[in-house]
Amino acid sequence: MQRTPLYDLHLELGAKMVPFAGYEMPVNYPAGIIAEHLHCRSAAGLFDVSHMGQIRLAAESHDAVAAALERLCPSDFLGLQPGRQRYSFFTDNQGGILDDLMVSRLQDVKHGDHLFVVVNAACKAQDLSHLQANLNHRCEITELADRALLALQGPAAGEVLARLAPDSAAMTFMTARVLTIAGIDCFVTRSGYTGEDGFEISVSNAAAADLARRLLAESEVKPIGLGARDSLRLEAGLCLYGNDITPQTTPVEADLSWAISKRRREQGGFPGSGVLQRQWKDGVARKRVGIQPDGKAPARAHTEIADEAGQVIGEITSGGFGPSVNAPVAMGYVAASHVTPGTRLNLLVRGKSLPASVVALPFAPHRYRRA
C-alpha cells in the first residue's frame, strides 16, 4: 500500500484507514460519514485526493498539444481558453470509456502553455502508458508524482480560500490558475466532485501537510473521508469510474454527450467516433438514469432492475443512502424505453422486489459558482 503525504495527518485526526486504489486512504474520521457529508453540504470539507494521477502535457504550442490529446479524447481542447478547465474521457475503438479526466489549460513562465490533466487513481498507470504509447512523438508527457492534491468543497469554500488567497475570489466554476495560498505556491481549479462550490488544489508533496493544516485551522473546515466523498458525488449524480462508466459503456449511454462539442461530434477523429456517431443518429438501447427506491432500504451496485412486468431491464451501478435527502439514492442503466422520470421500476434485492422510480439527476442541486 502506498501512502499520500497526508498519511500522518490522517492518523493524527483519528481517521479510519482503508485500502483504496493501492493507497491507504481515510474512509472517515471520528464524526462519521453522515456528519462529514452534511458538514460539506453546510460549510466546508477538506479531502485528500492525492492518490489521483497528475500529468502535464506540453508541446511547441497549445494547438499542437491540444490536437495531440484530441486524438485520444472526444472533447474540444483546441478551443480551450487559457485558465479554463474541461471534463473529458479516454475512449476505445468501440466508444467505451477507458477513464474520465479533468483537463486544464495553464500558462506559466517555467512550463509555457501546457495542459494539466488529472486522472483516476486506479487508472493512472494505464493512462500514462496510453498517453506515452500514442502521443510520445507529439508532446512531452510528465507524470507529476511530486505533487499532492487537496479538495476544499462546500458553500463556505470560497470564503475560506479568499482569506488565504484573495485572488481566488475572482475564479468561477471550471477555471484554473496559479495561486499562492498562505505563502504556498499552488495550482488551483474551481471544481470538484461533490456538486458544491469548491476547489481542487495541486501542491508539492513537501508543502501538502502544511497547507492542509492551514486550511483545517479555519473554523468552517473539517476533514472529510472517502465515504462521504462517495455519497456526496452520488447525490450530485456524478459518475464513478469502474461503476457508472467503464469500457463497456459509451458516453452516449452514460448521458455524457454534453462533454463532446458539435465540432468533435461531426468531425470525429478520436477512438470509437464512428460508433458514437451511429449512436447519436440511431439512439442507444440503454441509458444511465437516477433511481429513487420507494422505501428506506438502499439498492447497492449490481442490483438488477426490472420493469413492472418483472422483465429485467438493467442494473444499479451506484447506490446508497443520501444524507442530504434523507433517503436512498441510486444510479444505473435501464432500457431506453424506461428512462422518462416517473417511470416505475422494481429492484430485485435479496430475492425481494422493491418498488422504485426513475428520477431526474441530480438528487441534490449543484451549487457551483458560475458567475
C-alpha positions as CSV (number, residue, x, y, z in Angstrom):
1,M,0.0,0.0,0.0
2,Q,1.2,3.5,-0.9
3,R,0.7,6.5,1.3
4,T,-0.1,10.1,0.5
5,P,1.9,13.0,2.0
6,L,-1.1,13.5,4.4
7,Y,-1.0,9.9,5.9
8,D,0.4,11.0,9.3
9,L,-2.1,13.9,9.5
10,H,-5.0,11.4,8.8
11,L,-3.8,9.2,11.7
12,E,-3.4,12.3,14.0
13,L,-7.0,13.3,13.1
14,G,-8.3,9.8,14.0
15,A,-9.1,8.6,10.5
16,K,-10.2,5.0,9.8
17,M,-7.8,4.0,7.1
18,V,-8.7,1.5,4.3
19,P,-7.1,0.2,1.1
20,F,-8.2,2.1,-2.0
21,A,-6.7,2.1,-5.4
22,G,-3.4,0.9,-4.0
23,Y,-3.3,3.5,-1.2
24,E,-4.1,3.7,2.5
25,M,-6.8,6.3,2.5
26,P,-9.2,7.7,5.1
27,V,-12.7,6.4,4.7
28,N,-14.0,8.5,7.6
29,Y,-12.9,10.4,10.8
30,P,-14.5,10.1,14.3
31,A,-17.5,12.2,13.4
32,G,-18.6,9.6,10.9
33,I,-19.7,9.5,7.3
34,I,-23.1,11.1,7.7
35,A,-21.9,14.0,9.8
36,E,-19.0,14.6,7.4
37,H,-21.4,14.5,4.4
38,L,-23.7,17.1,6.0
39,H,-20.8,19.3,7.1
40,C,-19.6,19.5,3.5
41,R,-23.1,20.5,2.3
42,S,-23.4,23.2,5.0
43,A,-19.9,24.6,5.5
44,A,-16.6,23.3,4.0
45,G,-14.8,20.0,3.9
46,L,-11.2,19.1,3.1
47,F,-10.5,15.9,1.2
48,D,-7.2,14.3,0.5
49,V,-7.3,13.2,-3.2
50,S,-3.5,12.9,-3.6
51,H,-3.9,9.3,-4.9
52,M,-5.3,10.8,-8.2
53,G,-2.8,11.0,-11.1
54,Q,-1.5,14.4,-12.2
55,I,0.1,14.7,-15.6
56,R,1.5,17.7,-17.6
57,L,1.3,17.6,-21.4
58,A,3.4,20.2,-23.3
59,A,4.4,20.8,-26.9
60,E,5.7,23.7,-29.1
61,S,2.2,25.4,-29.0
62,H,-1.2,25.0,-27.5
63,D,-2.6,23.9,-30.8
64,A,0.0,21.1,-31.0
65,V,-0.7,19.7,-27.6
66,A,-4.5,20.1,-27.9
67,A,-4.5,18.4,-31.3
68,A,-2.5,15.5,-29.8
69,L,-4.9,15.0,-26.9
70,E,-7.9,15.2,-29.3
71,R,-6.6,12.0,-30.9
72,L,-7.4,10.1,-27.7
73,C,-10.4,12.1,-26.3
74,P,-13.6,13.4,-27.8
75,S,-13.6,16.8,-26.2
76,D,-12.7,20.1,-27.8
77,F,-9.2,21.1,-26.5
78,L,-8.3,23.3,-29.4
79,G,-10.9,25.7,-28.2
80,L,-9.9,25.5,-24.6
81,Q,-9.0,29.0,-23.4
82,P,-6.1,29.8,-21.0
83,G,-7.2,29.4,-17.4
84,R,-10.2,27.2,-18.3
85,Q,-10.9,23.5,-17.4
86,R,-12.8,20.8,-19.3
87,Y,-14.2,17.4,-18.3
88,S,-13.4,14.6,-20.7
89,F,-12.6,10.9,-21.1
90,F,-10.4,8.5,-23.0
91,T,-12.4,6.3,-25.4
92,D,-11.5,3.0,-27.0
93,N,-12.3,1.8,-30.6
94,Q,-15.7,0.7,-29.5
95,G,-16.5,4.0,-27.9
96,G,-16.1,2.6,-24.4
97,I,-14.8,4.8,-21.7
98,L,-11.2,3.9,-20.5
99,D,-11.2,6.6,-17.9
100,D,-12.6,10.1,-17.2
101,L,-10.4,13.1,-16.6
102,M,-10.2,16.8,-16.0
103,V,-8.0,18.9,-18.3
104,S,-6.9,22.5,-17.6
105,R,-5.0,24.9,-19.8
106,L,-2.3,26.7,-17.9
107,Q,0.3,29.2,-18.9
108,D,3.3,29.9,-16.7
109,V,6.9,31.1,-17.1
110,K,8.5,27.7,-16.3
111,H,6.4,25.4,-18.5
112,G,4.8,27.8,-21.0
113,D,1.4,27.0,-22.5
114,H,0.5,23.4,-21.4
115,L,-2.3,21.1,-20.4
116,F,-2.7,19.8,-16.8
117,V,-4.5,16.5,-16.6
118,V,-6.0,14.8,-13.5
119,V,-6.9,11.1,-13.9
120,N,-8.4,8.5,-11.6
121,A,-6.1,6.7,-9.1
122,A,-6.9,3.2,-10.2
123,C,-6.3,4.1,-13.9
124,K,-3.3,6.4,-13.7
125,A,-0.6,3.8,-14.6
126,Q,-2.6,2.6,-17.7
127,D,-3.5,6.2,-18.6
128,L,0.1,7.2,-18.5
129,S,1.0,4.2,-20.7
130,H,-1.8,5.1,-23.0
131,L,-0.6,8.6,-23.5
132,Q,3.0,7.5,-23.9
133,A,2.1,4.8,-26.5
134,N,0.1,7.2,-28.6
135,L,1.4,10.7,-28.1
136,N,5.1,10.5,-27.1
137,H,6.2,11.8,-30.5
138,R,3.6,14.6,-30.4
139,C,4.1,16.1,-27.0
140,E,6.1,15.9,-23.8
141,I,4.4,13.8,-21.1
142,T,5.4,14.3,-17.5
143,E,3.9,12.5,-14.5
144,L,3.7,14.9,-11.6
145,A,4.4,12.3,-8.9
146,D,5.9,15.0,-6.7
147,R,2.5,16.7,-6.2
148,A,-0.4,16.1,-3.8
149,L,-4.0,17.1,-4.5
150,L,-6.4,18.5,-1.9
151,A,-10.1,19.3,-2.5
152,L,-11.8,22.1,-0.5
153,Q,-15.5,21.7,-1.0
154,G,-18.7,23.3,0.3
155,P,-20.7,26.6,0.4
156,A,-18.1,28.2,2.6
157,A,-15.1,27.1,0.5
158,G,-14.9,30.3,-1.5
159,E,-14.9,32.5,1.6
160,V,-12.3,30.3,3.3
161,L,-9.9,30.3,0.4
162,A,-10.3,34.0,-0.3
163,R,-8.9,34.7,3.2
164,L,-5.7,32.8,2.4
165,A,-5.5,33.6,-1.4
166,P,-7.5,36.8,-2.2
167,D,-7.1,36.2,-6.0
168,S,-9.2,33.1,-5.7
169,A,-12.3,35.2,-5.2
170,A,-12.3,36.1,-8.9
171,M,-12.4,32.4,-10.0
172,T,-15.6,30.8,-11.3
173,F,-16.6,27.2,-12.0
174,M,-14.2,25.3,-14.2
175,T,-11.5,28.0,-14.2
176,A,-7.8,27.4,-13.3
177,R,-4.9,29.5,-12.1
178,V,-1.6,29.5,-10.2
179,L,-2.2,30.9,-6.7
180,T,-0.2,31.5,-3.6
181,I,-2.2,30.1,-0.6
182,A,-0.9,31.1,2.8
183,G,2.5,31.6,1.2
184,I,2.5,28.2,-0.6
185,D,2.6,28.1,-4.4
186,C,-0.3,26.0,-5.8
187,F,-2.2,25.3,-9.0
188,V,-5.9,25.6,-8.3
189,T,-9.1,24.8,-10.2
190,R,-12.6,25.8,-9.1
191,S,-14.2,22.4,-9.4
192,G,-14.8,19.3,-7.5
193,Y,-16.7,16.0,-7.1
194,T,-19.4,16.9,-4.6
195,G,-21.9,19.2,-6.5
196,E,-20.9,22.0,-4.2
197,D,-18.8,25.1,-4.9
198,G,-15.1,24.4,-4.2
199,F,-11.6,24.0,-5.3
200,E,-9.1,21.3,-6.2
201,I,-5.5,22.3,-5.1
202,S,-2.4,20.8,-6.5
203,V,0.6,21.4,-4.2
204,S,4.0,20.0,-3.8
205,N,4.3,16.9,-1.6
206,A,6.6,18.7,0.7
207,A,4.1,21.5,1.4
208,A,0.9,19.4,1.4
209,A,0.6,18.8,5.1
210,D,1.4,22.4,6.0
211,L,-1.3,23.6,3.6
212,A,-3.8,21.0,4.9
213,R,-3.2,22.1,8.5
214,R,-3.6,25.8,7.5
215,L,-7.0,25.1,5.8
216,L,-8.2,22.9,8.7
217,A,-7.4,25.8,11.1
218,E,-10.3,27.8,9.5
219,S,-13.4,27.4,11.7
220,E,-15.6,26.3,8.7
221,V,-13.3,23.4,7.6
222,K,-13.4,19.8,8.7
223,P,-11.6,16.8,7.3
224,I,-13.8,14.5,5.1
225,G,-13.1,10.9,4.1
226,L,-13.8,8.8,1.1
227,G,-17.1,7.5,2.5
228,A,-18.7,10.9,2.4
229,R,-16.9,11.8,-0.9
230,D,-18.8,8.8,-2.5
231,S,-22.2,9.8,-1.0
232,L,-21.8,13.4,-2.0
233,R,-20.9,12.6,-5.6
234,L,-23.8,10.1,-5.9
235,E,-26.3,12.7,-4.7
236,A,-24.8,15.1,-7.2
237,G,-25.3,12.5,-10.0
238,L,-21.6,12.3,-10.8
239,C,-20.2,9.2,-12.3
240,L,-17.7,6.9,-10.6
241,Y,-15.2,5.3,-12.9
242,G,-15.4,1.5,-12.7
243,N,-19.0,1.6,-11.6
244,D,-21.1,4.0,-13.6
245,I,-18.7,4.3,-16.5
246,T,-16.4,1.5,-17.9
247,P,-15.1,0.3,-21.2
248,Q,-18.5,-1.4,-21.6
249,T,-20.3,2.0,-21.5
250,T,-20.2,4.8,-24.1
251,P,-20.6,8.5,-23.4
252,V,-23.9,8.4,-25.1
253,E,-25.2,5.6,-22.9
254,A,-23.8,7.3,-19.8
255,D,-25.6,10.6,-20.7
256,L,-22.3,12.4,-21.0
257,S,-22.7,13.7,-24.6
258,W,-22.7,17.2,-23.2
259,A,-18.9,16.9,-22.8
260,I,-18.5,16.5,-26.6
261,S,-18.7,19.6,-28.7
262,K,-20.5,19.8,-32.1
263,R,-17.2,20.0,-33.9
264,R,-15.9,16.8,-32.4
265,R,-19.2,15.0,-32.9
266,E,-19.2,15.9,-36.6
267,Q,-15.5,15.6,-37.4
268,G,-14.8,12.6,-35.2
269,G,-11.1,11.7,-35.3
270,F,-11.0,10.0,-31.8
271,P,-11.2,6.3,-30.9
272,G,-14.7,5.0,-31.4
273,S,-16.0,8.1,-33.1
274,G,-17.9,6.1,-35.7
275,V,-19.7,4.1,-33.0
276,L,-20.7,7.3,-31.2
277,Q,-21.9,9.0,-34.4
278,R,-24.1,6.0,-35.1
279,Q,-25.5,6.1,-31.5
280,W,-26.3,9.8,-31.8
281,K,-28.1,9.2,-35.1
282,D,-29.9,5.9,-34.2
283,G,-30.2,6.1,-30.4
284,V,-29.0,3.6,-27.8
285,A,-30.5,0.5,-26.2
286,R,-29.9,1.7,-22.6
287,K,-29.1,4.9,-20.7
288,R,-27.9,5.9,-17.3
289,V,-30.6,7.4,-15.1
290,G,-31.3,8.4,-11.5
291,I,-33.3,5.9,-9.5
292,Q,-35.2,6.5,-6.2
293,P,-36.2,3.5,-4.2
294,D,-39.6,4.0,-2.5
295,G,-38.7,2.8,1.0
296,K,-35.7,3.2,3.2
297,A,-33.6,0.3,2.0
298,P,-30.7,1.3,-0.3
299,A,-30.1,-0.5,-3.5
300,R,-26.4,-1.3,-4.0
301,A,-24.3,-1.7,-7.2
302,H,-25.2,-4.8,-9.3
303,T,-28.8,-4.9,-8.1
304,E,-31.0,-6.0,-11.0
305,I,-33.7,-3.6,-12.2
306,A,-37.0,-5.0,-13.6
307,D,-40.0,-3.3,-15.2
308,E,-43.5,-3.6,-13.7
309,A,-44.0,-6.9,-15.6
310,G,-40.9,-8.4,-13.9
311,Q,-38.7,-8.3,-17.0
312,V,-35.1,-7.4,-16.1
313,I,-34.2,-4.2,-18.0
314,G,-31.0,-3.0,-16.3
315,E,-28.7,-2.8,-13.3
316,I,-27.8,-0.4,-10.5
317,T,-24.2,0.8,-10.9
318,S,-24.1,3.1,-7.7
319,G,-26.4,3.1,-4.8
320,G,-26.5,4.0,-1.1
321,F,-28.1,6.4,1.4
322,G,-28.3,10.1,0.6
323,P,-27.9,12.0,3.9
324,S,-28.9,15.4,2.3
325,V,-32.2,14.0,1.0
326,N,-32.6,11.5,3.9
327,A,-33.5,8.7,1.5
328,P,-31.8,6.0,-0.5
329,V,-30.4,7.2,-3.9
330,A,-29.0,5.3,-6.9
331,M,-27.9,5.4,-10.5
332,G,-28.0,2.7,-13.1
333,Y,-28.7,1.7,-16.6
334,V,-32.1,0.9,-17.9
335,A,-33.6,0.1,-21.3
336,A,-34.1,3.3,-23.4
337,S,-37.9,2.8,-23.2
338,H,-37.8,3.3,-19.4
339,V,-35.7,6.5,-19.0
340,T,-38.5,9.0,-18.5
341,P,-38.7,10.4,-14.9
342,G,-41.6,8.9,-13.1
343,T,-41.3,5.5,-14.8
344,R,-42.0,2.8,-12.2
345,L,-39.4,0.1,-11.7
346,N,-38.7,-2.9,-9.4
347,L,-35.4,-3.5,-7.7
348,L,-34.5,-7.2,-7.1
349,V,-32.9,-7.1,-3.7
350,R,-32.1,-10.4,-1.9
351,G,-34.9,-12.2,-3.6
352,K,-37.4,-9.4,-3.0
353,S,-38.9,-7.0,-5.5
354,L,-38.7,-3.4,-4.1
355,P,-40.6,-0.6,-5.9
356,A,-38.6,2.4,-7.2
357,S,-38.9,5.2,-9.8
358,V,-36.7,6.8,-12.4
359,V,-35.9,10.4,-11.3
360,A,-34.1,13.3,-12.8
361,L,-30.5,13.8,-11.7
362,P,-29.0,15.3,-9.5
363,F,-30.7,14.3,-6.2
364,A,-29.1,17.3,-4.5
365,P,-28.9,20.5,-6.6
366,H,-25.5,21.6,-7.9
367,R,-24.3,24.8,-6.3
368,Y,-21.2,25.7,-8.5
369,R,-20.2,29.3,-8.7
370,R,-20.8,30.1,-12.3
371,A,-20.5,33.9,-12.1
